Amino acid sequence: MEEATNEAYEQLLRNWNFRREMFNHYSKALGLLMLDDAEDWQQRRTLRAQLVEATQSLREASERLQFYEISMK
């Protein structure tokens, strides 16, 4: 039982780390694009949408991880 609990926690942690990496990737890409003088509004809009999705996904993963950590106590 404890092993299954540890595996579930490890999976949640990997999921959170993946989502954090995606958030960082989109955040950095959007920041670089905003510094660029190019007027590619479609690309900026797409990156902003991806960043919003990554932010929401990271928030949800964080909530699941926190809930799991609290329930383990």
PyMOL Python script that loads the backbone (N, CA, C, O; Angstrom):
from pymol import cmd

cmd.read_pdbstr("""\
ATOM      1  N   MET A   1       0.823  -1.192   0.000  1.00  0.00           N
ATOM      2  CA  MET A   1       0.000   0.000   0.000  1.00  0.00           C
ATOM      3  C   MET A   1       0.869   1.258   0.000  1.00  0.00           C
ATOM      4  O   MET A   1       0.626   2.201  -0.753  1.00  0.00           O
ATOM      5  N   GLU A   2       1.885   1.248   0.862  1.00  0.00           N
ATOM      6  CA  GLU A   2       2.769   2.414   0.938  1.00  0.00           C
ATOM      7  C   GLU A   2       3.527   2.607  -0.373  1.00  0.00           C
ATOM      8  O   GLU A   2       3.772   3.737  -0.796  1.00  0.00           O
ATOM      9  N   GLU A   3       3.899   1.493  -1.012  1.00  0.00           N
ATOM     10  CA  GLU A   3       4.611   1.579  -2.289  1.00  0.00           C
ATOM     11  C   GLU A   3       3.722   2.209  -3.363  1.00  0.00           C
ATOM     12  O   GLU A   3       4.192   3.023  -4.158  1.00  0.00           O
ATOM     13  N   ALA A   4       2.447   1.837  -3.385  1.00  0.00           N
ATOM     14  CA  ALA A   4       1.506   2.423  -4.345  1.00  0.00           C
ATOM     15  C   ALA A   4       1.330   3.914  -4.072  1.00  0.00           C
ATOM     16  O   ALA A   4       1.225   4.713  -5.003  1.00  0.00           O
ATOM     17  N   THR A   5       1.297   4.281  -2.797  1.00  0.00           N
ATOM     18  CA  THR A   5       1.175   5.689  -2.420  1.00  0.00           C
ATOM     19  C   THR A   5       2.396   6.469  -2.891  1.00  0.00           C
ATOM     20  O   THR A   5       2.272   7.571  -3.425  1.00  0.00           O
ATOM     21  N   ASN A   6       3.568   5.894  -2.689  1.00  0.00           N
ATOM     22  CA  ASN A   6       4.800   6.554  -3.136  1.00  0.00           C
ATOM     23  C   ASN A   6       4.836   6.688  -4.653  1.00  0.00           C
ATOM     24  O   ASN A   6       5.269   7.715  -5.176  1.00  0.00           O
ATOM     25  N   GLU A   7       4.383   5.652  -5.363  1.00  0.00           N
ATOM     26  CA  GLU A   7       4.359   5.708  -6.830  1.00  0.00           C
ATOM     27  C   GLU A   7       3.400   6.788  -7.322  1.00  0.00           C
ATOM     28  O   GLU A   7       3.706   7.516  -8.267  1.00  0.00           O
ATOM     29  N   ALA A   8       2.246   6.887  -6.681  1.00  0.00           N
ATOM     30  CA  ALA A   8       1.271   7.913  -7.068  1.00  0.00           C
ATOM     31  C   ALA A   8       1.857   9.308  -6.837  1.00  0.00           C
ATOM     32  O   ALA A   8       1.695  10.201  -7.669  1.00  0.00           O
ATOM     33  N   TYR A   9       2.524   9.483  -5.722  1.00  0.00           N
ATOM     34  CA  TYR A   9       3.142  10.774  -5.413  1.00  0.00           C
ATOM     35  C   TYR A   9       4.235  11.092  -6.430  1.00  0.00           C
ATOM     36  O   TYR A   9       4.327  12.217  -6.920  1.00  0.00           O
ATOM     37  N   GLU A  10       5.054  10.104  -6.742  1.00  0.00           N
ATOM     38  CA  GLU A  10       6.126  10.307  -7.735  1.00  0.00           C
ATOM     39  C   GLU A  10       5.532  10.711  -9.085  1.00  0.00           C
ATOM     40  O   GLU A  10       6.071  11.585  -9.765  1.00  0.00           O
ATOM     41  N   GLN A  11       4.428  10.080  -9.472  1.00  0.00           N
ATOM     42  CA  GLN A  11       3.780  10.405 -10.743  1.00  0.00           C
ATOM     43  C   GLN A  11       3.251  11.843 -10.721  1.00  0.00           C
ATOM     44  O   GLN A  11       3.416  12.585 -11.690  1.00  0.00           O
ATOM     45  N   LEU A  12       2.620  12.228  -9.623  1.00  0.00           N
ATOM     46  CA  LEU A  12       2.135  13.606  -9.500  1.00  0.00           C
ATOM     47  C   LEU A  12       3.282  14.604  -9.572  1.00  0.00           C
ATOM     48  O   LEU A  12       3.157  15.657 -10.196  1.00  0.00           O
ATOM     49  N   LEU A  13       4.386  14.275  -8.941  1.00  0.00           N
ATOM     50  CA  LEU A  13       5.554  15.152  -8.954  1.00  0.00           C
ATOM     51  C   LEU A  13       6.147  15.265 -10.360  1.00  0.00           C
ATOM     52  O   LEU A  13       6.515  16.359 -10.789  1.00  0.00           O
ATOM     53  N   ARG A  14       6.241  14.146 -11.077  1.00  0.00           N
ATOM     54  CA  ARG A  14       6.736  14.187 -12.467  1.00  0.00           C
ATOM     55  C   ARG A  14       5.803  15.026 -13.337  1.00  0.00           C
ATOM     56  O   ARG A  14       6.253  15.817 -14.166  1.00  0.00           O
ATOM     57  N   ASN A  15       4.508  14.845 -13.138  1.00  0.00           N
ATOM     58  CA  ASN A  15       3.511  15.602 -13.886  1.00  0.00           C
ATOM     59  C   ASN A  15       3.678  17.100 -13.623  1.00  0.00           C
ATOM     60  O   ASN A  15       3.644  17.909 -14.550  1.00  0.00           O
ATOM     61  N   TRP A  16       3.858  17.454 -12.362  1.00  0.00           N
ATOM     62  CA  TRP A  16       4.033  18.861 -12.003  1.00  0.00           C
ATOM     63  C   TRP A  16       5.311  19.417 -12.628  1.00  0.00           C
ATOM     64  O   TRP A  16       5.302  20.520 -13.175  1.00  0.00           O
ATOM     65  N   ASN A  17       6.405  18.665 -12.553  1.00  0.00           N
ATOM     66  CA  ASN A  17       7.677  19.123 -13.129  1.00  0.00           C
ATOM     67  C   ASN A  17       7.566  19.328 -14.630  1.00  0.00           C
ATOM     68  O   ASN A  17       8.093  20.303 -15.167  1.00  0.00           O
ATOM     69  N   PHE A  18       6.879  18.407 -15.317  1.00  0.00           N
ATOM     70  CA  PHE A  18       6.686  18.540 -16.758  1.00  0.00           C
ATOM     71  C   PHE A  18       5.906  19.820 -17.069  1.00  0.00           C
ATOM     72  O   PHE A  18       6.278  20.576 -17.967  1.00  0.00           O
ATOM     73  N   ARG A  19       4.843  20.054 -16.335  1.00  0.00           N
ATOM     74  CA  ARG A  19       4.014  21.233 -16.579  1.00  0.00           C
ATOM     75  C   ARG A  19       4.768  22.524 -16.253  1.00  0.00           C
ATOM     76  O   ARG A  19       4.577  23.540 -16.920  1.00  0.00           O
ATOM     77  N   ARG A  20       5.613  22.485 -15.238  1.00  0.00           N
ATOM     78  CA  ARG A  20       6.435  23.654 -14.906  1.00  0.00           C
ATOM     79  C   ARG A  20       7.423  23.934 -16.038  1.00  0.00           C
ATOM     80  O   ARG A  20       7.646  25.090 -16.396  1.00  0.00           O
ATOM     81  N   GLU A  21       8.013  22.879 -16.601  1.00  0.00           N
ATOM     82  CA  GLU A  21       8.942  23.059 -17.720  1.00  0.00           C
ATOM     83  C   GLU A  21       8.230  23.656 -18.931  1.00  0.00           C
ATOM     84  O   GLU A  21       8.778  24.528 -19.605  1.00  0.00           O
ATOM     85  N   MET A  22       7.010  23.188 -19.210  1.00  0.00           N
ATOM     86  CA  MET A  22       6.256  23.734 -20.338  1.00  0.00           C
ATOM     87  C   MET A  22       5.929  25.211 -20.094  1.00  0.00           C
ATOM     88  O   MET A  22       6.040  26.030 -21.006  1.00  0.00           O
ATOM     89  N   PHE A  23       5.530  25.547 -18.873  1.00  0.00           N
ATOM     90  CA  PHE A  23       5.250  26.943 -18.531  1.00  0.00           C
ATOM     91  C   PHE A  23       6.499  27.793 -18.753  1.00  0.00           C
ATOM     92  O   PHE A  23       6.425  28.857 -19.367  1.00  0.00           O
ATOM     93  N   ASN A  24       7.639  27.328 -18.259  1.00  0.00           N
ATOM     94  CA  ASN A  24       8.890  28.075 -18.424  1.00  0.00           C
ATOM     95  C   ASN A  24       9.242  28.240 -19.897  1.00  0.00           C
ATOM     96  O   ASN A  24       9.692  29.307 -20.315  1.00  0.00           O
ATOM     97  N   HIS A  25       9.039  27.187 -20.683  1.00  0.00           N
ATOM     98  CA  HIS A  25       9.332  27.230 -22.118  1.00  0.00           C
ATOM     99  C   HIS A  25       8.488  28.301 -22.814  1.00  0.00           C
ATOM    100  O   HIS A  25       9.023  29.146 -23.532  1.00  0.00           O
ATOM    101  N   TYR A  26       7.177  28.265 -22.603  1.00  0.00           N
ATOM    102  CA  TYR A  26       6.295  29.228 -23.264  1.00  0.00           C
ATOM    103  C   TYR A  26       6.537  30.644 -22.760  1.00  0.00           C
ATOM    104  O   TYR A  26       6.471  31.604 -23.526  1.00  0.00           O
ATOM    105  N   SER A  27       6.814  30.765 -21.479  1.00  0.00           N
ATOM    106  CA  SER A  27       7.082  32.079 -20.903  1.00  0.00           C
ATOM    107  C   SER A  27       8.340  32.692 -21.525  1.00  0.00           C
ATOM    108  O   SER A  27       8.357  33.867 -21.890  1.00  0.00           O
ATOM    109  N   LYS A  28       9.380  31.883 -21.638  1.00  0.00           N
ATOM    110  CA  LYS A  28      10.631  32.365 -22.232  1.00  0.00           C
ATOM    111  C   LYS A  28      10.437  32.690 -23.714  1.00  0.00           C
ATOM    112  O   LYS A  28      10.920  33.714 -24.195  1.00  0.00           O
ATOM    113  N   ALA A  29       9.733  31.822 -24.430  1.00  0.00           N
ATOM    114  CA  ALA A  29       9.508  32.048 -25.860  1.00  0.00           C
ATOM    115  C   ALA A  29       8.717  33.332 -26.087  1.00  0.00           C
ATOM    116  O   ALA A  29       9.037  34.111 -26.985  1.00  0.00           O
ATOM    117  N   LEU A  30       7.692  33.552 -25.280  1.00  0.00           N
ATOM    118  CA  LEU A  30       6.901  34.770 -25.433  1.00  0.00           C
ATOM    119  C   LEU A  30       7.732  35.999 -25.089  1.00  0.00           C
ATOM    120  O   LEU A  30       7.633  37.023 -25.765  1.00  0.00           O
ATOM    121  N   GLY A  31       8.546  35.906 -24.049  1.00  0.00           N
ATOM    122  CA  GLY A  31       9.416  37.018 -23.683  1.00  0.00           C
ATOM    123  C   GLY A  31      10.384  37.369 -24.796  1.00  0.00           C
ATOM    124  O   GLY A  31      10.594  38.546 -25.088  1.00  0.00           O
ATOM    125  N   LEU A  32      10.974  36.362 -25.420  1.00  0.00           N
ATOM    126  CA  LEU A  32      11.901  36.608 -26.530  1.00  0.00           C
ATOM    127  C   LEU A  32      11.174  37.199 -27.726  1.00  0.00           C
ATOM    128  O   LEU A  32      11.698  38.082 -28.405  1.00  0.00           O
ATOM    129  N   LEU A  33       9.979  36.715 -27.982  1.00  0.00           N
ATOM    130  CA  LEU A  33       9.212  37.227 -29.109  1.00  0.00           C
ATOM    131  C   LEU A  33       8.816  38.686 -28.885  1.00  0.00           C
ATOM    132  O   LEU A  33       8.784  39.474 -29.830  1.00  0.00           O
ATOM    133  N   MET A  34       8.519  39.041 -27.647  1.00  0.00           N
ATOM    134  CA  MET A  34       8.140  40.422 -27.350  1.00  0.00           C
ATOM    135  C   MET A  34       9.336  41.360 -27.520  1.00  0.00           C
ATOM    136  O   MET A  34       9.162  42.535 -27.840  1.00  0.00           O
ATOM    137  N   LEU A  35      10.542  40.847 -27.309  1.00  0.00           N
ATOM    138  CA  LEU A  35      11.740  41.664 -27.508  1.00  0.00           C
ATOM    139  C   LEU A  35      12.060  41.837 -28.986  1.00  0.00           C
ATOM    140  O   LEU A  35      12.696  42.811 -29.387  1.00  0.00           O
ATOM    141  N   ASP A  36      11.614  40.885 -29.784  1.00  0.00           N
ATOM    142  CA  ASP A  36      11.862  40.908 -31.215  1.00  0.00           C
ATOM    143  C   ASP A  36      11.059  42.043 -31.853  1.00  0.00           C
ATOM    144  O   ASP A  36       9.939  42.335 -31.433  1.00  0.00           O
ATOM    145  N   ASP A  37      11.635  42.667 -32.853  1.00  0.00           N
ATOM    146  CA  ASP A  37      10.949  43.759 -33.544  1.00  0.00           C
ATOM    147  C   ASP A  37       9.922  43.262 -34.556  1.00  0.00           C
ATOM    148  O   ASP A  37       9.169  44.052 -35.125  1.00  0.00           O
ATOM    149  N   ALA A  38       9.896  41.969 -34.773  1.00  0.00           N
ATOM    150  CA  ALA A  38       8.969  41.406 -35.759  1.00  0.00           C
ATOM    151  C   ALA A  38       7.523  41.703 -35.353  1.00  0.00           C
ATOM    152  O   ALA A  38       7.190  41.742 -34.169  1.00  0.00           O
ATOM    153  N   GLU A  39       6.702  41.905 -36.332  1.00  0.00           N
ATOM    154  CA  GLU A  39       5.296  42.228 -36.082  1.00  0.00           C
ATOM    155  C   GLU A  39       4.429  40.992 -36.309  1.00  0.00           C
ATOM    156  O   GLU A  39       3.354  41.081 -36.903  1.00  0.00           O
ATOM    157  N   ASP A  40       4.889  39.867 -35.846  1.00  0.00           N
ATOM    158  CA  ASP A  40       4.157  38.619 -36.051  1.00  0.00           C
ATOM    159  C   ASP A  40       3.117  38.439 -34.946  1.00  0.00           C
ATOM    160  O   ASP A  40       3.346  37.733 -33.964  1.00  0.00           O
ATOM    161  N   TRP A  41       1.982  39.087 -35.126  1.00  0.00           N
ATOM    162  CA  TRP A  41       0.937  39.080 -34.102  1.00  0.00           C
ATOM    163  C   TRP A  41       0.315  37.699 -33.934  1.00  0.00           C
ATOM    164  O   TRP A  41      -0.061  37.315 -32.826  1.00  0.00           O
ATOM    165  N   GLN A  42       0.208  36.958 -35.024  1.00  0.00           N
ATOM    166  CA  GLN A  42      -0.388  35.618 -34.934  1.00  0.00           C
ATOM    167  C   GLN A  42       0.468  34.714 -34.048  1.00  0.00           C
ATOM    168  O   GLN A  42      -0.058  33.975 -33.217  1.00  0.00           O
ATOM    169  N   GLN A  43       1.769  34.775 -34.226  1.00  0.00           N
ATOM    170  CA  GLN A  43       2.660  33.949 -33.412  1.00  0.00           C
ATOM    171  C   GLN A  43       2.592  34.376 -31.944  1.00  0.00           C
ATOM    172  O   GLN A  43       2.589  33.531 -31.049  1.00  0.00           O
ATOM    173  N   ARG A  44       2.537  35.668 -31.703  1.00  0.00           N
ATOM    174  CA  ARG A  44       2.420  36.156 -30.320  1.00  0.00           C
ATOM    175  C   ARG A  44       1.113  35.686 -29.688  1.00  0.00           C
ATOM    176  O   ARG A  44       1.085  35.255 -28.535  1.00  0.00           O
ATOM    177  N   ARG A  45       0.041  35.774 -30.456  1.00  0.00           N
ATOM    178  CA  ARG A  45      -1.262  35.350 -29.940  1.00  0.00           C
ATOM    179  C   ARG A  45      -1.265  33.858 -29.629  1.00  0.00           C
ATOM    180  O   ARG A  45      -1.810  33.428 -28.612  1.00  0.00           O
ATOM    181  N   THR A  46      -0.659  33.081 -30.500  1.00  0.00           N
ATOM    182  CA  THR A  46      -0.571  31.639 -30.276  1.00  0.00           C
ATOM    183  C   THR A  46       0.245  31.340 -29.027  1.00  0.00           C
ATOM    184  O   THR A  46      -0.160  30.520 -28.203  1.00  0.00           O
ATOM    185  N   LEU A  47       1.388  31.996 -28.880  1.00  0.00           N
ATOM    186  CA  LEU A  47       2.223  31.777 -27.696  1.00  0.00           C
ATOM    187  C   LEU A  47       1.520  32.218 -26.419  1.00  0.00           C
ATOM    188  O   LEU A  47       1.636  31.559 -25.386  1.00  0.00           O
ATOM    189  N   ARG A  48       0.802  33.314 -26.484  1.00  0.00           N
ATOM    190  CA  ARG A  48       0.047  33.758 -25.299  1.00  0.00           C
ATOM    191  C   ARG A  48      -0.997  32.719 -24.910  1.00  0.00           C
ATOM    192  O   ARG A  48      -1.170  32.418 -23.729  1.00  0.00           O
ATOM    193  N   ALA A  49      -1.687  32.175 -25.898  1.00  0.00           N
ATOM    194  CA  ALA A  49      -2.700  31.149 -25.619  1.00  0.00           C
ATOM    195  C   ALA A  49      -2.051  29.911 -25.007  1.00  0.00           C
ATOM    196  O   ALA A  49      -2.587  29.322 -24.068  1.00  0.00           O
ATOM    197  N   GLN A  50      -0.898  29.521 -25.540  1.00  0.00           N
ATOM    198  CA  GLN A  50      -0.190  28.363 -24.992  1.00  0.00           C
ATOM    199  C   GLN A  50       0.285  28.641 -23.568  1.00  0.00           C
ATOM    200  O   GLN A  50       0.257  27.752 -22.717  1.00  0.00           O
ATOM    201  N   LEU A  51       0.716  29.863 -23.312  1.00  0.00           N
ATOM    202  CA  LEU A  51       1.156  30.230 -21.966  1.00  0.00           C
ATOM    203  C   LEU A  51      -0.016  30.213 -20.985  1.00  0.00           C
ATOM    204  O   LEU A  51       0.138  29.776 -19.844  1.00  0.00           O
ATOM    205  N   VAL A  52      -1.167  30.678 -21.415  1.00  0.00           N
ATOM    206  CA  VAL A  52      -2.359  30.632 -20.560  1.00  0.00           C
ATOM    207  C   VAL A  52      -2.717  29.181 -20.242  1.00  0.00           C
ATOM    208  O   VAL A  52      -3.011  28.852 -19.093  1.00  0.00           O
ATOM    209  N   GLU A  53      -2.693  28.314 -21.256  1.00  0.00           N
ATOM    210  CA  GLU A  53      -2.977  26.893 -21.035  1.00  0.00           C
ATOM    211  C   GLU A  53      -1.950  26.268 -20.099  1.00  0.00           C
ATOM    212  O   GLU A  53      -2.309  25.504 -19.203  1.00  0.00           O
ATOM    213  N   ALA A  54      -0.679  26.588 -20.302  1.00  0.00           N
ATOM    214  CA  ALA A  54       0.376  26.030 -19.451  1.00  0.00           C
ATOM    215  C   ALA A  54       0.230  26.524 -18.016  1.00  0.00           C
ATOM    216  O   ALA A  54       0.475  25.771 -17.073  1.00  0.00           O
ATOM    217  N   THR A  55      -0.166  27.782 -17.846  1.00  0.00           N
ATOM    218  CA  THR A  55      -0.372  28.331 -16.505  1.00  0.00           C
ATOM    219  C   THR A  55      -1.508  27.604 -15.801  1.00  0.00           C
ATOM    220  O   THR A  55      -1.380  27.220 -14.638  1.00  0.00           O
ATOM    221  N   GLN A  56      -2.618  27.416 -16.504  1.00  0.00           N
ATOM    222  CA  GLN A  56      -3.761  26.714 -15.915  1.00  0.00           C
ATOM    223  C   GLN A  56      -3.401  25.266 -15.592  1.00  0.00           C
ATOM    224  O   GLN A  56      -3.764  24.751 -14.535  1.00  0.00           O
ATOM    225  N   SER A  57      -2.698  24.624 -16.491  1.00  0.00           N
ATOM    226  CA  SER A  57      -2.292  23.238 -16.288  1.00  0.00           C
ATOM    227  C   SER A  57      -1.363  23.108 -15.084  1.00  0.00           C
ATOM    228  O   SER A  57      -1.495  22.179 -14.288  1.00  0.00           O
ATOM    229  N   LEU A  58      -0.426  24.042 -14.955  1.00  0.00           N
ATOM    230  CA  LEU A  58       0.495  24.038 -13.817  1.00  0.00           C
ATOM    231  C   LEU A  58      -0.263  24.297 -12.520  1.00  0.00           C
ATOM    232  O   LEU A  58       0.019  23.674 -11.497  1.00  0.00           O
ATOM    233  N   ARG A  59      -1.209  25.201 -12.561  1.00  0.00           N
ATOM    234  CA  ARG A  59      -2.020  25.497 -11.370  1.00  0.00           C
ATOM    235  C   ARG A  59      -2.792  24.248 -10.927  1.00  0.00           C
ATOM    236  O   ARG A  59      -2.821  23.924  -9.739  1.00  0.00           O
ATOM    237  N   GLU A  60      -3.412  23.554 -11.875  1.00  0.00           N
ATOM    238  CA  GLU A  60      -4.169  22.340 -11.550  1.00  0.00           C
ATOM    239  C   GLU A  60      -3.255  21.247 -11.004  1.00  0.00           C
ATOM    240  O   GLU A  60      -3.604  20.568 -10.038  1.00  0.00           O
ATOM    241  N   ALA A  61      -2.091  21.078 -11.618  1.00  0.00           N
ATOM    242  CA  ALA A  61      -1.141  20.068 -11.142  1.00  0.00           C
ATOM    243  C   ALA A  61      -0.654  20.419  -9.741  1.00  0.00           C
ATOM    244  O   ALA A  61      -0.474  19.529  -8.909  1.00  0.00           O
ATOM    245  N   SER A  62      -0.440  21.699  -9.471  1.00  0.00           N
ATOM    246  CA  SER A  62      -0.008  22.135  -8.140  1.00  0.00           C
ATOM    247  C   SER A  62      -1.080  21.850  -7.100  1.00  0.00           C
ATOM    248  O   SER A  62      -0.777  21.411  -5.990  1.00  0.00           O
ATOM    249  N   GLU A  63      -2.333  22.100  -7.460  1.00  0.00           N
ATOM    250  CA  GLU A  63      -3.433  21.828  -6.533  1.00  0.00           C
ATOM    251  C   GLU A  63      -3.528  20.338  -6.217  1.00  0.00           C
ATOM    252  O   GLU A  63      -3.711  19.958  -5.061  1.00  0.00           O
ATOM    253  N   ARG A  64      -3.404  19.491  -7.245  1.00  0.00           N
ATOM    254  CA  ARG A  64      -3.452  18.036  -7.018  1.00  0.00           C
ATOM    255  C   ARG A  64      -2.299  17.592  -6.135  1.00  0.00           C
ATOM    256  O   ARG A  64      -2.478  16.771  -5.236  1.00  0.00           O
ATOM    257  N   LEU A  65      -1.122  18.133  -6.391  1.00  0.00           N
ATOM    258  CA  LEU A  65       0.056  17.770  -5.605  1.00  0.00           C
ATOM    259  C   LEU A  65      -0.114  18.219  -4.157  1.00  0.00           C
ATOM    260  O   LEU A  65       0.180  17.456  -3.237  1.00  0.00           O
ATOM    261  N   GLN A  66      -0.578  19.426  -3.946  1.00  0.00           N
ATOM    262  CA  GLN A  66      -0.797  19.918  -2.582  1.00  0.00           C
ATOM    263  C   GLN A  66      -1.853  19.087  -1.860  1.00  0.00           C
ATOM    264  O   GLN A  66      -1.679  18.745  -0.691  1.00  0.00           O
ATOM    265  N   PHE A  67      -2.946  18.762  -2.548  1.00  0.00           N
ATOM    266  CA  PHE A  67      -3.997  17.952  -1.941  1.00  0.00           C
ATOM    267  C   PHE A  67      -3.442  16.590  -1.532  1.00  0.00           C
ATOM    268  O   PHE A  67      -3.737  16.090  -0.447  1.00  0.00           O
ATOM    269  N   TYR A  68      -2.641  16.000  -2.407  1.00  0.00           N
ATOM    270  CA  TYR A  68      -2.065  14.688  -2.116  1.00  0.00           C
ATOM    271  C   TYR A  68      -1.111  14.774  -0.931  1.00  0.00           C
ATOM    272  O   TYR A  68      -1.128  13.910  -0.054  1.00  0.00           O
ATOM    273  N   GLU A  69      -0.279  15.814  -0.901  1.00  0.00           N
ATOM    274  CA  GLU A  69       0.664  15.979   0.214  1.00  0.00           C
ATOM    275  C   GLU A  69      -0.077  16.171   1.535  1.00  0.00           C
ATOM    276  O   GLU A  69       0.328  15.620   2.559  1.00  0.00           O
ATOM    277  N   ILE A  70      -1.152  16.945   1.520  1.00  0.00           N
ATOM    278  CA  ILE A  70      -1.935  17.163   2.739  1.00  0.00           C
ATOM    279  C   ILE A  70      -2.601  15.869   3.185  1.00  0.00           C
ATOM    280  O   ILE A  70      -2.629  15.561   4.377  1.00  0.00           O
ATOM    281  N   SER A  71      -3.134  15.115   2.237  1.00  0.00           N
ATOM    282  CA  SER A  71      -3.826  13.876   2.601  1.00  0.00           C
ATOM    283  C   SER A  71      -2.862  12.804   3.108  1.00  0.00           C
ATOM    284  O   SER A  71      -3.281  11.877   3.801  1.00  0.00           O
ATOM    285  N   MET A  72      -1.585  12.919   2.772  1.00  0.00           N
ATOM    286  CA  MET A  72      -0.596  11.943   3.248  1.00  0.00           C
ATOM    287  C   MET A  72      -0.224  12.200   4.704  1.00  0.00           C
ATOM    288  O   MET A  72       0.291  11.307   5.376  1.00  0.00           O
ATOM    289  N   LYS A  73      -0.478  13.404   5.197  1.00  0.00           N
ATOM    290  CA  LYS A  73      -0.093  13.751   6.576  1.00  0.00           C
ATOM    291  C   LYS A  73      -1.045  13.158   7.579  1.00  0.00           C
ATOM    292  O   LYS A  73      -0.872  13.349   8.783  1.00  0.00           O
TER     293      LYS A  73
END
""", "prot")
cmd.dss("prot")
cmd.show_as("cartoon", "prot")
cmd.util.cbc("prot")
cmd.orient("prot")
